[in-house]
Amino acid sequence: MSREPILRLEGVSKTFGGLKALTDVSFSLDEGEVVGLIGPNGAGKTTLVNVVTGNLRRSSGRVLFESEDVGTQKPYEAARRGLARTFQIVQPFPAMTVLENVTAGALFGGGADSLADARDKARESLEFVGLAGFADRPAANLALAARKRLELAKSLAMNPKVLMLDEVNAGLNSSEIDGALNLIRQIADRGVTVLIIEHLMKVVLSLSKRLLVLHHGQLIADGPSAEIVADERVVEAYLGQKFAARLKEMHHG
């Protein structure tokens, strides 16, 4: 008997007044999968994550997490269920230390039993992302790459079952991106389902065997990465002919 997907969207739409941000989006994620979500700016990728995590209420359709309809949940309820996400624009609590930022995530989102338990989870998460040495520094003093790692540590302290990473590599240099990729792979190795929203195709293709493509709020493709990057609609909507040609050379070279 096949297992139910850990996360399933059925005909999800989101409108803002007359603007259709998402239209009839349906897909599912299986436990332990790493899936890339791509599409042009304004395609609705962040809106989709906001709907799944309760930051926005869907206009129609269903969001099912572990077979339970969670379409009306609040963000803290999503976090406690195991639906975690990072934000494209990283905004830690600047006056708090790095440790305090992650402890807050463990306490309020991860359902830690006590403050001491939350601190322990926070230290473990900081160790995992390589920020243990920054624990007592103000979060405001961190450089961008470290702030991105802090965001990951906060999410991990919530004990996620599904982790949605929104442009986690934006603004990083190539060595910082390599470090982030290693972290994401280690997170996936723990059995966490990962949905990665990313503009850098090199990053997406190195992590994901499956891609979802959003365009004007509609899901125009869902399938194995190699097939998706050769799909004419995807090339036209997002990748561009030059990239597609380069990709074909890489595969046949």
Stockholm file with secondary structure:
# STOCKHOLM 1.0

chainA/1-253         MSREPILRLEGVSKTFGGLKALTDVSFSLDEGEVVGLIGPNGAGKTTLVNVVTGNLRRSSGRVLFESEDVGTQKPYEAARRGLARTFQIVQPFPAMTVLENVTAGALFGGGADSLADARDKARESLEFVGLAGFADRPAANLALAARKRLELAKSLAMNPKVLMLDEVNAGLNSSEIDGALNLIRQIADRGVTVLIIEHLMKVVLSLSKRLLVLHHGQLIADGPSAEIVADERVVEAYLGQKFAARLKEMHHG
#=GR chainA/1-253 SS CCCCCSEEEEEEEEEETTEEEEEEEEEEECTTCEEEEECCTTSSHHHHHHHHTTSSCCSEEEEEETTEECTTCCHHHHHHHTEEECCSSCCCCTTSBHHHHHHHIIIIISCCSSHHHHHHHHHHHHHHHTCGGGTTSBGGGCCHHHHHHHHHHHHHTTCCSEEEEESTTTTCCHHHHHHHHHHHHHHHHTTCEEEEECSCHHHHHHHCSEEEEEETTEEEEEEEHHHHTTCHHHIIIIICHHHHHHHHHHHHC
#=GC SS_cons         CCCCCSEEEEEEEEEETTEEEEEEEEEEECTTCEEEEECCTTSSHHHHHHHHTTSSCCSEEEEEETTEECTTCCHHHHHHHTEEECCSSCCCCTTSBHHHHHHHIIIIISCCSSHHHHHHHHHHHHHHHTCGGGTTSBGGGCCHHHHHHHHHHHHHTTCCSEEEEESTTTTCCHHHHHHHHHHHHHHHHTTCEEEEECSCHHHHHHHCSEEEEEETTEEEEEEEHHHHTTCHHHIIIIICHHHHHHHHHHHHC
//
